[in-house]
Amino acid sequence: MKAKKLVAGFTALVFSALVLGACSPDSKSEASSSEAPVSSEVQESTVAESSEATTEEAAPTVTLQDGTYTLEETNYSNDYRVVFSIVVEGGKIVESNYDNVNEAGESKAKNAEYNKKMKDKAGISPEEFIPAFNEGLTAAQDPAGIEVVSGATHSFHSFQNYAQQLIQAAQAGNTEVIKINNGGELQDGTYTLEEKNYSNDYRVAFSIVVKDGKITESNYDNINEAGESKTKNAEYNEMMKDKAGISPEEFIPAFNEALVAQMAEEEGAPGNIDVVTGATHSFHTFVLYAEQLINAAENGATEVITIDNPTK
């Protein structure tokens, strides 16, 4: 059974051409129907954007340590895998080198037949969106600030997830290659991610429980220094409900329920869950972190993932 569809919308920034489509931490064929443009209901309303921006404004730029940071998928999917590196100089990303390569090390952007097929089917091809993603990251310095091109939504979510992991490595100055066991079976255990810093008095605490290769629990939350959930803050819930039409006590459990349901699907992925209008920033964070936890479960890495998030 498909996860119950939530009212659509995506990202805390106003994007002129943003689309949210099927995504996965794994590499799949871009020419599949999941890459095709989705309906206009995914566009975020002006009211919801301004409401979420009021309660959860965009965070400032994080501090990055100079160096080259690299991530690689270990498995080929449809003959390609992701290789991705960023170069940081003077605390800024000066190069972004995201690509999909085959066993010969050749870029998907150079595959004329594939490019034509995807261009005909989705209106966009790897030779167009791969450089666009890289240029977007160096310009925005933040994967959340990049517009996704309609027709390449799966690749965008993969790019965004991996870019976030590279940025986290750059924050820590950890130049060890990040290995992604894409497509690997989820290994049983509890996988946990926590933001290090409080932002607007709250930080994310998130864990998933995997049993028999399936996510049986999703425990995403925003907690204060006392460990109390934002869902219990009556004043905040009332304020956001009035402004955005939705409150944490509604969308936080909805996110968790939808993730468990979605990941029970044969090709389930966090990005297949549609976001609740008015909670776009929270959903964006939820998807990024869910993807990282799934990557951890693919590797059986139960160490707590600590996010050195910027404060406000």
Backbone as numpy.savetxt, mean C-alpha at the origin, in Angstrom:
# Nx Ny Nz CAx CAy CAz Cx Cy Cz
-17.02 -16.14 -1.22 -17.87 -14.95 -1.22 -16.99 -13.72 -1.22
-17.22 -12.81 -2.09 -16.43 -11.59 -2.18 -16.67 -10.73 -0.95
-15.58 -10.07 -0.48 -15.72 -9.19 0.67 -16.76 -8.12 0.37
-17.52 -7.78 1.38 -18.57 -6.78 1.19 -17.96 -5.47 0.73
-18.47 -4.94 -0.33 -17.90 -3.75 -0.94 -18.19 -2.52 -0.10
-17.13 -1.77 0.16 -17.27 -0.54 0.93 -17.36 0.63 -0.04
-17.99 1.72 0.39 -18.14 2.88 -0.49 -16.77 3.38 -0.89
-16.60 3.70 -2.19 -15.25 3.87 -2.71 -14.66 5.24 -2.47
-13.31 5.27 -2.61 -12.53 6.49 -2.50 -11.11 6.08 -2.18
-10.12 6.91 -2.45 -8.76 6.50 -2.13 -7.85 7.70 -2.06
-6.94 7.69 -1.09 -5.80 8.55 -0.81 -6.17 9.84 -0.11
-5.24 10.31 0.76 -5.46 11.53 1.50 -5.16 12.76 0.67
-4.57 12.57 -0.47 -4.27 13.68 -1.36 -5.29 13.73 -2.47
-5.52 14.92 -3.04 -6.48 15.04 -4.13 -5.75 14.68 -5.42
-6.09 13.56 -6.01 -5.45 13.11 -7.23 -6.40 13.35 -8.40
-5.87 13.82 -9.46 -6.72 14.09 -10.62 -7.05 12.84 -11.40
-6.21 11.83 -11.33 -6.48 10.64 -12.15 -6.38 9.37 -11.36
-6.69 9.43 -10.07 -6.46 8.28 -9.21 -7.50 7.21 -9.38
-7.04 5.96 -9.42 -7.96 4.83 -9.44 -7.45 3.79 -8.48
-8.39 3.14 -7.83 -8.02 2.05 -6.95 -8.55 0.76 -7.54
-7.63 -0.18 -7.83 -8.06 -1.44 -8.42 -7.45 -2.58 -7.68
-7.54 -3.76 -8.27 -7.01 -4.94 -7.61 -5.52 -4.80 -7.44
-5.01 -5.21 -6.26 -3.59 -5.16 -6.02 -3.19 -6.36 -5.22
-1.88 -6.57 -5.13 -1.34 -7.70 -4.39 0.11 -7.45 -4.13
0.70 -8.00 -3.06 2.13 -7.90 -2.88 2.86 -8.71 -3.94
2.17 -9.56 -4.69 2.80 -10.42 -5.67 2.69 -9.81 -7.05
3.54 -10.28 -7.97 3.53 -9.76 -9.33 2.62 -10.58 -10.21
1.63 -9.94 -10.84 0.69 -10.62 -11.73 0.67 -9.93 -13.08
0.01 -10.53 -14.03 -0.03 -9.97 -15.38 -0.78 -8.66 -15.41
-0.13 -7.63 -15.98 -0.77 -6.32 -16.08 -1.92 -6.34 -17.06
-1.88 -7.22 -18.02 -2.90 -7.21 -19.06 -4.18 -7.88 -18.64
-4.23 -8.36 -17.39 -5.45 -8.99 -16.89 -6.52 -7.94 -16.64
-7.75 -8.40 -16.43 -8.86 -7.46 -16.23 -8.68 -6.63 -14.99
-7.87 -7.09 -14.01 -7.67 -6.33 -12.79 -6.96 -5.01 -13.05
-6.30 -4.89 -14.21 -5.60 -3.66 -14.54 -6.48 -2.67 -15.25
-7.65 -3.08 -15.69 -8.52 -2.18 -16.42 -9.06 -1.09 -15.50
-9.42 0.08 -16.05 -9.95 1.16 -15.22 -11.20 0.72 -14.48
-11.35 1.22 -13.24 -12.54 0.91 -12.48 -13.53 2.04 -12.61
-14.72 1.84 -12.08 -15.78 2.82 -12.30 -15.54 4.12 -11.55
-16.32 5.12 -11.92 -16.13 6.45 -11.35 -16.48 6.50 -9.88
-17.11 5.45 -9.35 -17.46 5.48 -7.93 -16.23 5.45 -7.05
-15.04 5.13 -7.62 -13.82 5.12 -6.85 -13.31 6.53 -6.58
-13.76 7.50 -7.34 -13.30 8.86 -7.13 -13.79 9.40 -5.79
-12.88 10.03 -5.07 -13.20 10.56 -3.74 -13.97 11.86 -3.84
-14.98 12.02 -3.02 -15.76 13.25 -3.04 -15.01 14.38 -2.37
-15.30 15.61 -2.78 -14.65 16.78 -2.21 -14.93 16.89 -0.73
-16.15 16.60 -0.33 -16.51 16.70 1.08 -15.70 15.73 1.91
-15.60 14.48 1.44 -14.87 13.48 2.20 -13.39 13.82 2.25
-12.83 14.35 1.16 -11.43 14.70 1.15 -11.14 15.77 2.19
-11.96 16.81 2.20 -11.71 17.89 3.14 -11.92 17.44 4.57
-12.85 16.52 4.79 -13.12 16.02 6.13 -11.94 15.23 6.66
-11.43 14.32 5.84 -10.31 13.51 6.29 -9.07 14.36 6.43
-8.88 15.34 5.55 -7.72 16.20 5.63 -7.74 16.99 6.92
-8.91 17.34 7.39 -9.02 18.10 8.63 -8.59 17.27 9.82
-9.05 16.01 9.85 -8.77 15.16 11.01 -7.45 14.43 10.91
-6.96 14.17 9.67 -5.75 13.39 9.50 -4.93 13.99 8.37
-4.25 15.10 8.65 -3.52 15.81 7.62 -2.31 15.03 7.15
-1.82 15.34 5.93 -0.65 14.67 5.39 0.56 14.90 6.28
1.35 13.85 6.47 2.50 13.92 7.37 3.69 14.57 6.67
4.60 15.18 7.44 5.78 15.79 6.86 6.75 14.73 6.34
7.72 15.19 5.56 8.71 14.29 4.98 9.57 13.66 6.07
9.90 12.37 5.89 10.73 11.66 6.87 12.20 11.91 6.56
13.07 11.59 7.52 14.51 11.76 7.36 15.13 10.48 6.83
15.83 10.57 5.70 16.44 9.41 5.07 17.96 9.52 5.15
18.61 8.37 5.32 20.07 8.32 5.36 20.61 8.01 3.97
21.70 8.66 3.61 22.26 8.49 2.27 22.69 7.03 2.03
22.52 6.60 0.79 22.91 5.25 0.42 22.02 4.70 -0.68
22.28 3.47 -1.08 21.46 2.78 -2.07 20.72 1.64 -1.38
19.42 1.61 -1.58 18.55 0.64 -0.90 17.84 -0.18 -1.96
17.85 -1.51 -1.76 17.41 -2.42 -2.81 16.40 -3.43 -2.30
15.42 -3.74 -3.14 14.40 -4.75 -2.86 14.25 -5.63 -4.09
14.07 -6.93 -3.88 13.89 -7.85 -5.00 12.83 -8.90 -4.67
11.96 -9.17 -5.63 11.10 -10.34 -5.52 11.94 -11.56 -5.86
11.71 -12.66 -5.15 12.51 -13.86 -5.38 11.90 -14.79 -6.41
10.62 -14.60 -6.72 9.92 -15.51 -7.63 9.43 -14.78 -8.88
9.42 -15.50 -9.99 8.89 -14.96 -11.25 7.40 -15.26 -11.32
6.63 -14.29 -11.77 5.21 -14.46 -11.99 4.90 -13.94 -13.39
4.31 -14.80 -14.21 4.11 -14.45 -15.62 5.43 -14.01 -16.26
6.50 -14.72 -15.87 7.84 -14.56 -16.45 8.60 -13.32 -15.97
8.05 -12.56 -15.01 8.73 -11.37 -14.54 8.73 -11.29 -13.01
9.69 -10.56 -12.49 9.73 -10.26 -11.06 10.18 -8.81 -10.88
9.87 -8.24 -9.73 10.23 -6.85 -9.46 11.66 -6.76 -8.93
12.42 -5.83 -9.47 13.69 -5.39 -8.88 13.56 -3.88 -8.70
14.00 -3.38 -7.56 13.71 -2.00 -7.22 14.81 -1.47 -6.31
15.34 -0.32 -6.65 16.30 0.33 -5.76 16.05 1.83 -5.76
16.42 2.46 -4.64 16.40 3.91 -4.57 17.77 4.38 -4.12
18.17 5.55 -4.59 19.43 6.16 -4.18 19.09 7.43 -3.42
19.63 7.54 -2.21 19.39 8.71 -1.37 20.68 9.51 -1.24
20.61 10.78 -1.55 21.74 11.70 -1.38 21.23 12.97 -0.73
21.94 13.42 0.27 21.53 14.64 0.97 20.17 14.50 1.61
19.82 13.26 1.99 18.54 13.00 2.64 17.35 12.97 1.71
17.60 13.01 0.39 16.53 13.00 -0.60 16.70 11.83 -1.56
15.57 11.33 -2.07 15.62 10.29 -3.10 15.99 10.95 -4.42
17.17 10.63 -4.93 17.62 11.24 -6.20 17.46 10.27 -7.37
17.31 8.98 -7.07 17.05 7.98 -8.12 16.04 6.97 -7.62
15.11 6.59 -8.49 14.19 5.49 -8.23 14.28 4.56 -9.42
14.62 3.31 -9.16 14.84 2.34 -10.23 13.95 1.11 -10.02
12.66 1.31 -10.24 11.69 0.23 -10.16 11.57 -0.40 -11.54
11.57 -1.74 -11.59 11.43 -2.40 -12.88 10.87 -3.80 -12.68
10.41 -4.39 -13.76 10.00 -5.79 -13.82 10.91 -6.47 -14.83
11.66 -7.50 -14.40 12.63 -8.13 -15.29 12.35 -9.61 -15.43
12.76 -10.17 -16.57 12.63 -11.61 -16.79 13.93 -12.31 -16.37
14.04 -13.60 -16.62 15.21 -14.36 -16.19 16.48 -13.88 -16.88
16.35 -13.28 -18.04 17.51 -12.75 -18.75 17.87 -11.34 -18.28
17.08 -10.82 -17.31 17.33 -9.48 -16.81 16.79 -8.38 -17.69
15.93 -8.75 -18.64 15.37 -7.77 -19.57 14.10 -7.16 -18.99
13.95 -5.87 -19.15 12.80 -5.15 -18.60 11.52 -5.45 -19.37
10.42 -5.51 -18.63 9.11 -5.65 -19.25 8.81 -4.48 -20.19
9.42 -3.34 -19.89 9.22 -2.15 -20.73 9.79 -2.33 -22.13
10.66 -3.31 -22.30 11.29 -3.57 -23.60 10.59 -4.68 -24.39
9.55 -5.27 -23.79 8.83 -6.36 -24.44 7.73 -5.75 -25.32
8.03 -5.59 -26.61 7.12 -4.90 -27.52 5.76 -5.58 -27.60
5.76 -6.91 -27.65 4.51 -7.65 -27.76 3.64 -7.44 -26.52
4.26 -7.53 -25.34 3.52 -7.34 -24.10 2.99 -5.91 -23.99
3.85 -4.95 -24.35 3.44 -3.55 -24.27 2.24 -3.26 -25.16
2.25 -3.82 -26.36 1.13 -3.60 -27.29 -0.14 -4.24 -26.74
-0.01 -5.46 -26.20 -1.16 -6.18 -25.66 -1.80 -5.40 -24.52
-0.96 -4.91 -23.60 -1.51 -4.18 -22.46 -2.06 -2.82 -22.87
-1.39 -2.17 -23.82 -1.86 -0.87 -24.30 -3.25 -1.02 -24.91
-3.43 -2.08 -25.70 -4.73 -2.32 -26.33 -5.81 -2.64 -25.29
-5.42 -3.37 -24.25 -6.41 -3.83 -23.26 -6.71 -2.81 -22.17
-5.66 -2.15 -21.67 -5.82 -1.27 -20.51 -5.57 0.20 -20.80
-5.07 0.50 -22.00 -4.83 1.90 -22.34 -3.50 2.43 -21.86
-2.68 1.57 -21.28 -1.38 1.97 -20.74 -0.45 0.77 -20.83
0.84 1.02 -20.91 1.81 -0.08 -21.04 2.98 0.14 -20.08
3.74 -0.92 -19.77 4.90 -0.79 -18.87 5.91 0.25 -19.33
6.10 0.39 -20.65 7.07 1.38 -21.11 6.62 2.80 -20.79
5.35 2.97 -20.44 4.84 4.28 -20.03 4.79 4.41 -18.50
4.19 3.41 -17.82 3.98 3.63 -16.38 5.20 3.34 -15.52
6.12 2.49 -15.96 7.31 2.22 -15.14 8.15 3.49 -14.97
8.50 4.21 -16.04 9.23 5.47 -15.83 8.39 6.52 -15.10
7.07 6.48 -15.31 6.21 7.45 -14.62 6.25 7.23 -13.11
6.23 5.97 -12.68 6.31 5.67 -11.24 7.64 6.20 -10.68
8.73 5.90 -11.37 10.05 6.32 -10.88 10.18 7.84 -10.81
9.72 8.50 -11.85 9.76 9.97 -11.85 8.87 10.54 -10.76
7.72 9.89 -10.54 6.80 10.35 -9.51 7.38 10.26 -8.12
8.12 9.18 -7.84 8.70 9.02 -6.50 9.79 10.04 -6.24
10.65 10.28 -7.21 11.71 11.28 -6.98 11.12 12.68 -6.85
10.01 12.93 -7.52 9.38 14.25 -7.43 8.65 14.43 -6.10
7.90 13.41 -5.69 7.07 13.53 -4.49 7.82 13.16 -3.21
8.86 12.32 -3.34 9.61 11.83 -2.18 8.75 10.99 -1.24
7.59 10.58 -1.72 6.64 9.84 -0.89 5.73 9.06 -1.82
5.67 7.72 -1.69 4.82 6.94 -2.59 3.35 7.29 -2.50
2.93 7.86 -1.35 1.53 8.26 -1.20 1.19 9.48 -2.02
2.22 10.20 -2.50 1.98 11.43 -3.23 2.03 11.28 -4.73
2.00 10.03 -5.21 2.11 9.78 -6.65 0.75 9.41 -7.22
0.40 10.03 -8.33 -0.85 9.67 -9.01 -0.68 8.35 -9.75
-1.66 7.48 -9.62 -1.62 6.23 -10.36 -2.37 6.38 -11.68
-1.80 5.83 -12.72 -2.41 5.91 -14.04 -3.46 4.83 -14.19
-4.63 5.21 -14.67 -5.70 4.24 -14.89 -5.22 3.12 -15.79
-5.45 1.89 -15.35 -5.04 0.72 -16.12 -3.81 0.04 -15.58
-3.12 0.67 -14.62 -1.90 0.09 -14.05 -1.99 0.03 -12.53
-3.19 -0.18 -12.03 -3.40 -0.10 -10.59 -2.69 -1.19 -9.81
-2.64 -2.42 -10.35 -1.93 -3.49 -9.63 -0.46 -3.17 -9.49
0.15 -2.73 -10.59 1.56 -2.37 -10.55 1.80 -1.20 -9.60
0.87 -0.25 -9.59 1.04 0.89 -8.70 1.05 0.45 -7.24
0.13 -0.41 -6.86 0.08 -0.83 -5.46 1.31 -1.63 -5.06
1.80 -2.46 -5.98 3.05 -3.17 -5.74 4.19 -2.17 -5.58
4.27 -1.22 -6.49 5.29 -0.18 -6.43 5.23 0.59 -5.12
4.02 0.99 -4.75 3.84 1.81 -3.55 4.25 1.05 -2.28
3.85 -0.21 -2.19 4.21 -1.04 -1.05 5.73 -1.16 -0.95
6.36 -1.51 -2.05 7.81 -1.72 -2.04 8.58 -0.42 -1.82
8.08 0.68 -2.39 8.72 1.98 -2.16 8.69 2.34 -0.68
7.56 2.05 -0.04 7.44 2.33 1.39 8.45 1.52 2.19
8.64 0.26 1.82 9.61 -0.58 2.53 11.04 -0.08 2.31
11.34 0.40 1.11 12.67 0.95 0.85 12.89 2.25 1.64
11.85 3.05 1.74 11.96 4.29 2.52 12.20 3.96 3.99
11.52 2.94 4.49 11.76 2.52 5.87 13.20 2.05 6.07
13.73 1.34 5.07 15.13 0.91 5.15 16.06 2.12 5.14
15.72 3.13 4.32 16.54 4.34 4.25 16.48 5.15 5.54
15.35 5.12 6.20 15.25 5.79 7.51 16.22 5.17 8.50
16.34 3.85 8.45 17.21 3.13 9.38 18.65 3.03 8.87
18.88 3.40 7.60 20.21 3.27 7.02 20.59 1.82 6.77
19.59 0.95 6.60 19.81 -0.48 6.40 19.89 -0.80 4.91
21.10 -1.06 4.41 21.29 -1.28 2.98 21.21 -2.76 2.59
20.85 -3.62 3.53 20.68 -5.04 3.20 19.52 -5.20 2.21
19.70 -6.06 1.21 18.68 -6.27 0.20 17.42 -6.87 0.84
16.28 -6.27 0.56 15.00 -6.77 1.05 14.51 -7.84 0.08
14.25 -9.04 0.59 13.80 -10.15 -0.25 12.30 -10.37 -0.04
11.54 -10.35 -1.12 10.10 -10.57 -1.08 9.78 -11.94 -1.67
9.24 -12.83 -0.85 8.86 -14.17 -1.32 7.47 -14.10 -1.94
7.38 -13.35 -3.03 6.09 -13.09 -3.67 5.41 -14.37 -4.13
4.14 -14.49 -3.79 3.39 -15.68 -4.18 3.58 -16.85 -3.24
4.43 -16.68 -2.23 4.65 -17.77 -1.28 3.44 -17.99 -0.40
3.27 -19.20 0.07 2.16 -19.50 0.98 2.37 -18.78 2.30
1.28 -18.30 2.88 1.36 -17.63 4.17 1.68 -18.67 5.24
2.69 -18.39 6.04 3.10 -19.32 7.09 2.39 -18.98 8.39
1.97 -20.01 9.09 1.19 -19.81 10.31 1.98 -19.01 11.34
1.26 -18.16 12.06 1.89 -17.34 13.09 1.19 -16.01 13.23
1.69 -15.19 14.15 1.17 -13.84 14.35 2.21 -12.85 13.85
1.78 -11.94 13.00 2.67 -10.96 12.38 2.22 -9.58 12.81
3.19 -8.79 13.29 2.85 -7.53 13.95 3.63 -6.36 13.37
2.95 -5.24 13.25 3.53 -3.99 12.80 3.08 -2.88 13.73
4.02 -2.01 14.10 3.67 -0.91 14.99 4.36 0.37 14.53
3.61 1.46 14.53 4.25 2.75 14.34 4.98 3.12 15.62
6.14 3.74 15.46 6.97 4.11 16.61 6.48 5.38 17.28
5.99 6.32 16.47 5.67 7.65 16.97 4.17 7.93 16.97
3.77 8.81 17.88 2.37 9.22 17.94 2.14 10.41 17.03
1.06 10.38 16.29 0.68 11.46 15.39 -0.75 11.85 15.73
-0.96 13.11 16.08 -2.26 13.54 16.58 -2.71 12.66 17.74
-1.74 12.31 18.59 -1.96 11.56 19.83 -2.21 10.06 19.63
-2.10 9.59 18.40 -2.34 8.16 18.14 -1.25 7.57 17.24
-1.08 6.27 17.33 -0.20 5.55 16.42 -0.88 4.24 16.03
-0.45 3.66 14.91 -1.04 2.41 14.44 -0.40 1.22 15.14
-1.24 0.30 15.59 -0.81 -1.02 16.07 -1.62 -2.02 15.24
-0.94 -2.96 14.60 -1.60 -3.80 13.61 -0.99 -5.20 13.66
-1.82 -6.21 13.74 -1.33 -7.58 13.65 -2.31 -8.42 12.86
-1.78 -9.46 12.23 -2.62 -10.46 11.58 -2.25 -11.83 12.13
-3.22 -12.71 12.20 -2.98 -14.09 12.63 -3.24 -15.01 11.45
-2.26 -15.84 11.14 -2.38 -16.80 10.04 -2.47 -18.20 10.62
-3.49 -18.94 10.21 -3.68 -20.32 10.63 -4.05 -21.16 9.41
-3.36 -22.26 9.25 -3.57 -23.14 8.09 -3.45 -22.37 6.78
-2.51 -21.41 6.76 -2.24 -20.66 5.54 -3.22 -19.57 5.22
-4.17 -19.28 6.12 -5.19 -18.24 5.90 -5.15 -17.20 7.02
-5.45 -15.97 6.67 -5.57 -14.93 7.70 -6.90 -15.12 8.42
-6.81 -15.45 9.70 -8.02 -15.69 10.49 -8.37 -14.49 11.37
-7.40 -13.61 11.60 -7.65 -12.40 12.39 -6.90 -11.23 11.79
-7.54 -10.07 11.78 -6.89 -8.81 11.44 -7.17 -7.85 12.58
-6.11 -7.32 13.16 -6.26 -6.44 14.33 -5.55 -5.11 14.08
-6.14 -4.33 13.19 -5.64 -2.98 12.91 -6.31 -2.02 13.89
-5.51 -1.10 14.47 -6.09 -0.13 15.39 -5.21 1.10 15.45
-5.76 2.16 16.01 -5.02 3.38 16.33 -5.13 3.57 17.83
-3.99 3.60 18.52 -4.01 3.67 19.98 -3.24 4.88 20.48
-3.62 5.37 21.67 -2.91 6.48 22.30 -1.85 5.95 23.27
-1.21 6.85 24.00 -0.14 6.44 24.91 -0.62 5.52 26.01
-1.90 5.60 26.33 -2.46 4.73 27.36 -2.88 3.38 26.79
-2.69 3.21 25.47 -3.07 1.96 24.82 -4.55 1.88 24.50
-5.24 3.04 24.57 -6.68 3.06 24.30 -6.95 3.30 22.82
-7.89 2.58 22.28 -8.23 2.67 20.86 -8.94 3.98 20.53
-8.66 4.48 19.33 -9.36 5.66 18.85 -10.87 5.41 18.76
-11.24 4.15 18.59 -12.67 3.82 18.51 -13.39 4.13 19.80
-12.64 4.28 20.90 -13.25 4.54 22.21 -13.28 6.03 22.55
-12.73 6.86 21.66 -12.70 8.29 21.91 -14.00 8.90 21.38
-14.96 9.07 22.27 -16.30 9.52 21.87 -16.27 10.89 21.19
-15.45 11.81 21.71 -15.39 13.16 21.14 -14.84 13.12 19.72
-13.76 12.35 19.51 -13.17 12.25 18.16 -14.15 11.58 17.20
-14.78 10.50 17.66 -15.73 9.79 16.81 -16.88 10.69 16.38
-17.39 11.49 17.31 -18.49 12.40 16.99 -18.05 13.47 16.00
-16.82 14.01 16.21 -16.31 15.04 15.32 -16.14 14.51 13.89
-15.53 13.32 13.76 -15.29 12.78 12.42 -16.60 12.35 11.77
-17.52 11.84 12.55 -18.82 11.45 12.01 -19.53 12.67 11.42
-19.47 13.80 12.15 -20.11 15.02 11.67 -19.45 15.56 10.41
-18.13 15.47 10.34 -17.39 16.05 9.22 -17.33 15.14 8.01
-17.12 13.83 8.25 -16.84 12.91 7.15 -17.93 11.88 6.92
-18.88 11.80 7.84 -19.95 10.83 7.69 -19.57 9.43 8.14
-18.37 9.29 8.71 -17.88 7.99 9.17 -16.94 8.24 10.34
-16.83 7.29 11.24 -15.98 7.44 12.42 -15.11 6.20 12.60
-14.02 6.31 13.37 -13.15 5.16 13.62 -13.88 3.95 14.19
-14.88 4.18 15.03 -15.60 3.04 15.61 -16.37 2.27 14.54
-16.54 2.88 13.37 -17.19 2.20 12.25 -16.18 1.62 11.27
-15.20 2.46 10.81 -14.34 1.99 9.72 -13.21 1.08 10.19
-12.75 1.20 11.43 -11.66 0.31 11.88 -12.11 -1.15 11.90
-13.22 -1.49 12.54 -13.66 -2.89 12.45 -14.03 -3.31 11.03
-14.53 -2.36 10.22 -14.87 -2.69 8.84 -13.63 -3.08 8.05
-12.52 -2.35 8.24 -11.27 -2.70 7.58 -10.85 -4.12 7.96
-10.87 -4.41 9.26 -10.42 -5.72 9.74 -11.28 -6.86 9.20
-12.58 -6.68 9.22 -13.48 -7.72 8.72 -13.29 -7.93 7.22
-13.11 -6.83 6.50 -12.96 -6.92 5.05 -11.65 -7.60 4.66
-10.58 -7.36 5.41 -9.30 -8.00 5.09 -9.38 -9.51 5.25
-9.96 -9.96 6.34 -10.10 -11.41 6.56 -10.93 -12.03 5.45
-12.03 -11.39 5.10 -12.89 -11.91 4.04 -12.19 -11.90 2.69
-11.51 -10.80 2.38 -10.84 -10.67 1.09 -9.72 -11.69 0.93
-8.95 -11.91 1.98 -7.82 -12.82 1.88 -8.24 -14.28 1.87
-9.53 -14.54 2.06 -10.05 -15.90 1.90 -10.31 -16.21 0.44
-10.30 -15.16 -0.40 -10.48 -15.34 -1.84 -9.24 -15.98 -2.46
-9.42 -16.63 -3.59 -8.30 -17.32 -4.25 -7.17 -16.36 -4.59
-7.49 -15.18 -5.07 -6.48 -14.18 -5.37 -6.73 -12.91 -4.54
-6.99 -13.12 -3.27 -7.30 -12.01 -2.39 -6.09 -11.10 -2.19
-6.38 -9.80 -2.01 -5.34 -8.81 -1.79 -5.95 -7.62 -1.07
-5.18 -6.94 -0.21 -5.73 -5.79 0.53 -6.33 -4.72 -0.36
-5.71 -4.46 -1.50 -6.19 -3.40 -2.37 -7.49 -3.72 -3.08
-7.97 -4.96 -2.94 -9.26 -5.31 -3.52 -10.41 -4.83 -2.65
-10.08 -4.35 -1.47 -11.10 -3.82 -0.57 -11.32 -2.36 -0.92
-12.56 -1.97 -1.13 -12.86 -0.57 -1.44 -12.95 0.23 -0.15
-12.45 1.45 -0.21 -12.33 2.27 0.99 -13.64 2.96 1.34
-13.86 3.18 2.61 -15.01 3.93 3.09 -14.79 5.41 2.81
-15.72 6.04 2.13 -15.62 7.47 1.87 -15.51 8.22 3.20
-14.52 9.13 3.26 -14.31 9.91 4.47 -13.20 9.36 5.35
-12.71 8.14 5.03 -11.62 7.54 5.82 -10.48 7.15 4.89
-10.26 7.95 3.86 -9.30 7.58 2.82 -7.86 7.51 3.33
-7.46 8.44 4.17 -6.09 8.42 4.68 -5.87 7.18 5.54
-6.80 6.87 6.40 -6.68 5.68 7.24 -6.66 4.42 6.39
-7.48 4.36 5.35 -7.50 3.19 4.49 -6.18 3.03 3.76
-5.65 4.13 3.27 -4.38 4.11 2.56 -3.28 3.52 3.44
-3.22 3.97 4.68 -2.25 3.44 5.64 -2.51 1.96 5.91
-3.77 1.62 6.10 -4.17 0.23 6.35 -3.70 -0.70 5.24
-3.92 -0.31 3.99 -3.52 -1.16 2.85 -2.01 -1.33 2.80
-1.25 -0.24 2.94 0.20 -0.33 2.90 0.73 -1.28 3.97
0.21 -1.13 5.18 0.70 -1.95 6.28 0.22 -3.40 6.15
-0.99 -3.61 5.67 -1.48 -4.97 5.45 -0.61 -5.69 4.44
-0.21 -5.00 3.38 0.65 -5.61 2.38 2.00 -6.00 2.97
2.54 -5.16 3.84 3.82 -5.50 4.48 3.68 -6.70 5.40
2.58 -6.77 6.12 2.36 -7.93 7.00 2.20 -9.21 6.18
1.55 -9.11 5.04 1.42 -10.29 4.17 2.78 -10.70 3.63
3.62 -9.72 3.25 4.98 -10.04 2.84 5.73 -10.76 3.96
5.54 -10.29 5.20 6.19 -10.93 6.35 5.70 -12.36 6.51
4.39 -12.57 6.33 3.82 -13.91 6.47 4.30 -14.84 5.36
4.53 -14.31 4.18 5.08 -15.11 3.08 6.49 -15.60 3.42
7.22 -14.79 4.19 8.57 -15.15 4.59 8.62 -15.85 5.95
7.49 -15.90 6.67 7.49 -16.46 8.01 8.27 -15.61 9.00
8.36 -14.30 8.73 9.13 -13.38 9.56 8.24 -12.76 10.63
8.30 -13.30 11.84 7.41 -12.86 12.91 7.97 -11.71 13.75
9.16 -11.22 13.39 9.71 -10.08 14.12 8.79 -8.87 13.94
8.62 -8.09 14.99 7.76 -6.91 14.91 8.35 -5.92 13.91
7.53 -5.46 12.99 7.93 -4.41 12.04 7.67 -3.07 12.71
8.72 -2.28 12.86 8.58 -0.96 13.49 8.67 0.12 12.43
7.65 0.94 12.35 7.59 2.02 11.38 7.97 3.33 12.08
9.07 3.93 11.63 9.51 5.20 12.20 8.75 6.33 11.52
7.46 6.37 11.81 6.58 7.33 11.13 6.81 8.76 11.60
6.61 9.74 10.71 6.75 11.13 11.12 5.63 11.54 12.07
5.94 12.46 12.93 4.94 12.96 13.88 4.36 14.27 13.38
3.22 14.67 13.98 2.59 15.95 13.64 2.36 16.72 14.92
